[in-house]
C-alpha cells in the first residue's frame, strides 16, 4: 500500500503547485516517523530527484519550505542506508561544488543553506566538521563565488541555532569576506555574521558593536546588526538595548543615505522591544538640529501619529521627502494606520506637488548651463503617495481636489508626467463620471505631450524619453476613451481627429488599443 502511494508522489512534488508539494512533504515526514523502513526506496529514486529540484526553485518559501526542512530532519533520523547525513549533504550541495548545474536564483542558495542547517540540527555530532569545512571554503582563494555564497549562508543558518563560538577563525573569515568583489558574497557575509550572533549574543553582539564603531565597513555591519535585532529574542536583547541604542544614534547623522536607512530600520525594530522607554526618546530626536537625524527618525516608521504630521512641515526638503516615502509605504502596506490622518495630511501632501521656482537653479557645466530642480524628488514622492491612495483610500479622497493636482502634474517634469498618466488611466476606471466632468481640462496637456517635437540636435536619450512620454500619454487617452460619452467632448473629438491624421500618433494609438483589447480578452478568459 505504502509503495503504491510513494509511486504516485513524484508528479505531485513540483514548483507548479506549492500547496500540493507541501502536503506531499508533510506526508513523507509522517511516513519517516511511522514507517521509516518504507523510505529505503527513496535512495536514487524519482522522489528524491524531485525534492532536490524543488529545493533549487526560487518559489520554495513559507509553508512549503518549512515542510521541506521538517522532512529532511525526519529522513536523516531514520538512518536509512544511502540517506545518511553526508549522503543528503552531498545531494544538496554537490551541484554548487561541482559547478555542473547553474543555480540562477539566490533563493536557491538560501533554501539549500536552510536544509543544511536542518540536517545539522538533527545530527549535532556532524556539525563541527561540516562547519569547519564551510569556513575553509570561504577562506580558500580558489573557491568560486557560488561556493563562498553557499558556505556563508550555511554558516549563518547553522549558527542561528547552534553556538559556533568554538570556531576561532570564524569572525576573521567573515570580516575578510566583506572585502569580496562580489556584492552577493558581501551580503551573505553580513547576513551570516548577524545570524551567527543570534546563536550566542554575549559572544558576538559586543563584537559587532565594536566593529561598527571602529570599522570602515559600517554599512555591512549595520545590516548584521539589523539581522540580530530582527531575529534574536526580546529577553536576549534587553541587556544590550542601551549600548545598541547609543551606537545607532551616533550613526543616524551619517551623510550616506543608505547607511542612515539601515540605522533607521534598526531604530524602529529596537524601539518595539521597549516602546515605553524608547518611543519618547525617538520622538525627542524630531527636535534635533540635524536634518539627517530627523530623517532617520521618520524612516524608523514608529511615529505615524500627530508627531509624524510635524515632520511634513519640517524646514528641510529631505526630511519632508522621507516623511512622504514613509507615509506612502504605510498607505500601501497598512492603510488602516493612516486613514484617520488623511484630513490633516492631504493639504500638506497636495502642497508638495507644486513647482517652487525658488528651488530651481542653473548650474554651469563647462560651456553649458544645466537646470537643477531641488524640489523634484519631493514632488515625485508626493505624486507617488497620491497614486497609492487611489487604491488604498479612495473613499477618503475629494476626487475633484485630487484631479486639480493631477492636472498640474500633467504639465510637470518627465517623471511626474509618467506618474500622472498612470493616475489618469486608473481614475478613468475608478471614477469615470468625475473624470468626464474634467475631460476638457485634461485633454490639452495630453495633446501637448503627444505633439511636442524634440530638437533635431538632441541626444538619443531625449528622443527615447519623448517616445516613452507619447506612449504613456496615449495609454491615458485610450483609458479616457473607455468612459461612456467621452467621445462627445469637442476637444477630445478634435484630438482624436488629430491623432488619426498623424501617421506616427495613429500607429501608437492603434498599437495600444490592440494591447488593451488583448489584455481584456485574457482577463475574461481567466475570470
N, C-alpha and C positions, 0 to 999 in steps of 0.2 A: 504493500500500500504506500509506504513512505517513498520507495524507489519510484513508483509511478508518479507521485506528486513532484518529486525532485526533477524528473524528466520534463515536466511541464514548466518549470521555473525559468530557464534561460531567456525565453522571449519576453518574460514579464519584468526582467531587470534591464531597464533602459532609460536613458535620459528623456525619452519622448513622453514618459508618464511617470513623474517622480512619486506621485502618491501610490501608484501600484508597486513601484520599486520599493518604497518604504514598507509596504505591507509584506512584500516578499522577504525583505531583510529581517523584519520582525519575526516572521515565520521561521526563517533559518536560525535566528538566535534562540528561539524557543526549542527548536529541534536539537540544537547543540547542547542544551541543558538537559532535555528529557530523553533524547535518543542519540547520544554522541557517536555511537558506533555506526550510525547511518551516514555520517558525513565523510566516511573514508573515500567514497566515490567522487568527492569534490576535487581531490588532487588530480590536476591535469584535465579536469572536465570543463564543460562549457559554462557552468555556473560561475566558476572562479574567473574565467576569462571575462565574462560579462561584468562581474564585480570590479575587476581591475579597470575595465573600460569606463565604468561608472565613476570610479574614484577620480579619473582624469577629466571628467566632464566639468566645465565651468558652472553648470547648473546644479551641481550637488551642494546643497546648502540646507540649513534649517533642520526640519524633522528627518529628512532622508539621510543627511549627513550623520545626525545623532544615531539613527538606526544602523548605519554602516559601522560606526565606532563600537556600538554595543555588540554587533555581530563579530567583529574581529576579536574583541575581548572574549566572547563566548567560545569562538572557534579555537583560539590558541589554548584555552583552558582544557579542551578535550584531549590534548596531547596526541592527536591523530598523526600517524606516520606520514611524512611528506607535507604536513601542515603545521609544523612547529614554528617557534618564534623566528628563527633565522630564515626558514623557508618563506614565510609570509613577508618578512622584511625585504628579502631579495626580490620577490614578486612586485612589491610596491615601488621600491627604489631602483630596481635594475635598469629600466629604460633611461633614467636620468644619468646613471653612471656609465652605461654603455653607449649613450647618445644614439641608440638605434631607433628611437621613436621621439619625435618632437612633442613637447608639451607647450603649446602656444599660449595657454592661459595661466596667469599667476595663481588663479583659484585652484588649479590642479595641484600645484606645489603645496598650497595651504592644506588641501584635503589630504594629500599623501602624508604631510607632516603630522596632521592630527591623528591619522591612522597609526603612524609610527609611535606616537605618544600613547595611544590607547593600548597598543601591544606592550609597550614598555611598562605601563602601569600594571598590566596583568601579569607581567613576568619581571618583577623588580630585580631579580638576580642578574638578568641580562643587561640591565640599564647601564652600569658603569662602563662596560666595554664599548657599547654602541655609542654612548655619549663621547667617550674618548676618541672614537673613530671620526665622529662628526667634527670634533674640534680640530683634528688633524686635517680633515678635508677642507675646512675653512682656511687653515694655515698654509696648506700646500699651494705653492705658486703655480703648479701645473693643473690645479683644479679649474674646471670651466666655471663660468658664472652660474650656470644651471646647477652644478653640484654645490657650489657655495650657497646659493639661494636655498636649496632644499635642506642643506645641513644647518643653516642658521634658523630657518623656520622650525625644523625638527627640534633643535636645541631649545628654542623658545617654548614650543608646545610641551616638551618633556619637562623643562624647568618650571613651568607653570604649576605642575602638580608634584614634582619631585625636587627636593633640595639638592642643588648642584654646587654648593659651596665647597665641596671636597675637591673640585676640579681647579687646581691652582692657576692654570693658564687661561681660564675661560674669560675673565674680564679683559685681559690684554688682547686676546684674539678677537673678541667682538669689537673693541675700540679700534683695532687695526683695520677691521672690515669697514669702518666708517670712511676710510680713505679710498675705498674701491672706486674704480672708474664707472662701475655700473650703478645707476640710480636704484635699481631693484635690489641689488645686494646691500646697498647702504640702508634702504628702507627696511629690509629684512633684519639687518643687524640691529637697527633701532628698536624694532618690534621685539626681537629676541631678548635684548637686554631688559626691556620693561617686563616682559612675560616671565623671564627667569627670576627677576626681582620679586615677583609676586610669591614665588615658592619659598623665599627666605628674606622677608623685608629687613630684619635687623642687619643682615649681611650686605644687602645690595642697595637699599634705598639711600642710606647715607653716602655710599659710593657714588651713586648717580647725582645726588645733590652737589657733592664736592666737584665732580667733573663738570657740571653745568656752570658752577661758579668760576672755574679756572680754565675751562677749555674753550677753544675757538669753534668747536663743533656743537654749539648750543642748540641749533635747530633740531638736529637728530636726537640729541639727548633729551630735549623737551618732549619730543614725541615718545621717547622711552618713559618719561615721567607721566605723560598722559595715559599710556597703557597701564602703568602701575595704579594711578588714581581710578581708572575706569574698571579695573579687574580685581583689585585687592579688596578684602573685606573691610567694612567700616570699622570694626573693632581693631583690626590690624593696623589700619592707617591712623587712627586717632592720636596715638602718641607722637606722630610726626607732622600733624596738621600745621602747627605753628611754624616749624622750620621750613616746610614746603611753601606755606603762605608767604613768609618773608622773602624767600628766594623768588617766587613768582612776581611779587610786587617790584622787586629790583629790576626785573626784565620787562615789565609791562610798558616801559617807556622806550623800548628798543626802536630804532628808526626803521628796521626791516619789518614790513607789514606781515610777511609770512610768519616770522617769529612771534610777533605780537598776537597773531590769530591763535597760534598754538598755546601761548600763555593764557589767552582769554578762555580757551576751551578748558584748560586745566583749572583756572579760577572758578569757572562755572561748576565743574564737576566737584571740586573741593568744597565749594560753598554748600552743596547738597549734603555733605557729610555732617556738617554742624551749622545749619542755616540760622539758628537763633543767635549764634555768636558772629558768624562770618558775613551774613547778609547786610547788617548795619554797617560793617566795615567797608563792604563793597560799595554801598550807597555813598559813603563818605568820599570815595575817590572820584565821584562825579564832580566834586568841587575842586579837584586837583588843578594846579596851574598848568599841568602838562596836557596838551590835547591828545598825545599818544596814550597817556594813562586813561583819560576819559573814554577814548575809543575802545581800549581794551576792556574796560568795564562794561560798555554797551555790548560788545561782541560776546561777553560771557553769558548773555541771554537769561539772566536771572531777574531782570527788572522790568518785566512787561506790565507796568502799572503807572501810577502818576509820576514816579521818578523817571520812568522812560520818556514820558512826554516832554520833560525838561530838556532831554538830550536832542530833541528835534528842533530846539531853539538855540542850540549851542552856537557860539560865535565862530567855531572852527568848521570849515566845509567838510573835512574828512570825518569828524565826529558825527555830523548830520548824515553823511553818506552811510557810515557804518550803522547808524540807528535805523535808516531805511532798509538796509540789507537785512538787518536782524528782524525788522518788522515783516519784511517780505517772506523770510524763512518761516516765521510764526504763522503768517497768513496761509502759507502753503501747507505746512505740516500740522499745525494746531490752531485752526481758525477760531475755535471757541475761546482761546486765550485773548484774542484781540477784538472780538466783536463789540464788546462794551466800550472799547477805547475809540471806536471809529468816529464818533461825533466830534471828538477832540482832535483826532489825528488827521482826518481828511482835509480840513482847511490848511494845515501845515504841509501836508503831502502835496496838495494842488499848488501851493505857493512855490514849492521846489521845482515845479515843471516849467517855470518861467525863465526865459533867457535874460540874464543880467549882463548888461553892456559893461558894467564896471569890472566884470570878471574876464572880459575878453581883451587880450593884449597881442601886440605884434612882436615877434622875435626875429632878429636878423640872423640869417644863416648864409654867410658869405654874401653874394650879390643879391640874394633873395630875401623876401620878407615872408614869414610864416605866421599865420594866425593861430593863437593858442586860446582855447576856451577853458578856463579853470573850473567852470561850473558844469561842464558836460557830464562828468561822471556822476555828479549829484542828480542831475536831471534824468540820466539813464536809470539810476536807482529808483527815482520817483515813478517813472513810467513803468518800470518792471513791477513795482508794487501795484499800480493800477491794473495791470494785466492780470496779476494773481487774484486780485479782489473780484474780478469778473466771475471767476469760478468758485471762490470760497465765500464771498459775502455780497453777492449781487442784490439780495433783498434789502441790504442796508445802504445802498447807494442811490443818490438822486441822479438818475441817468442823464438828465439834461445838463446838470452841472458837470458831470463826468465827460459828456460829449464836448463841452466847451474846451476842455483841456486836450481832448483828443484832436480837435480841430487845430489847436496851436501846435501840437506835435507833428501834424502833417506838413508843417512848414519849417520844421527844425532841422537839425543835423541828420546826416545819413543814418546813424544808429537809432536815433529817436524815430525817424520816419519808418524804419523797418518794424519797430515795435508797434507804432500806431496803425500801420497797415494790418498787422495781425489782430489788433484790437477791433478794428472796423469789421473784419471778417467774422470775428467772434460775436460782436454786437449785432450784426445782421441776423444771426441765428437766435441770439438770446432775447433781443429787444427790437424786433423789426419795426414796430409801429413808431417807437421813439426815433429810430434812425431815419425812417421815412420822412418824419417832420423836419429833420435837419439836412435832408439829402442835398438840396441845392447848395448849402454851405460846404458840404463835404466834396462835391464833385470838382470844384475849381482847383484845390490843391492837388487832387489826384491827376487832373488833366495837366497841371503844370509839371508834375514829376514825369509823366509819360511823354511829354513833348519837349523836355529840356534836351538841348544838344551839348555834347562835350566838345571843348575846343580841339581843333584838329591837331595841335601840337601837344596835347595832354599825354601823360604816361599811360601805359597799358592798364594799370590798376584803376585809373579814373574811368576808363571805358567799361571795365568789368563791374565796377561799383554802380555805374549808371544803368547798365543792363539788368543788374540784380534789383535795383530800385524799381525799374519799369515792370519787371515780372511780379514783384511783390505788390506794387500798386495795382497791377491788372488783376491779381488774385482778389484784392479787396473789391475791385469793380465787379468781378464775376459774382462775388458773395452778395454785394448790394443788389445785383440784378435778380437774385433769388427772392427778394422781398416782393410780394404782390403789389402791383401798381407803381413799382419803382420806375418802370419804363415810361410812365405817364409824365414824369418830370421833364419839363422842356430842356433844362440844362443837361440832364442825363441822356435824353434822346439826341441832343446835339453832339454830345461827347461820343455816343455810340456811332453816330454817322462819321465823326472824325476818325474813330478807330477803324471803321470799315474802309475808309478811303486811303488809309495809310498802310502800305504793304507790311512794314515791319510790325506795327502795332496789331494789325489784324492777325498776323501769324502767331504772335504771343497770345492774343485773346483766344484764338481757336485752340491752341495747344492746352491752355489752362482749362478751357471748357471741357475738352476731351478728358483730361486728367480728372477733373471734378466729377464727370459723368461715370468714369470707370470706378472711382472711389465709392460713389453712391451705389453702384451696382454690386460691388463687393460687399458693402455693409448690408445690403438687402439679402445677399446670398447667405451671410453668416448669422443673420438675425433669426 
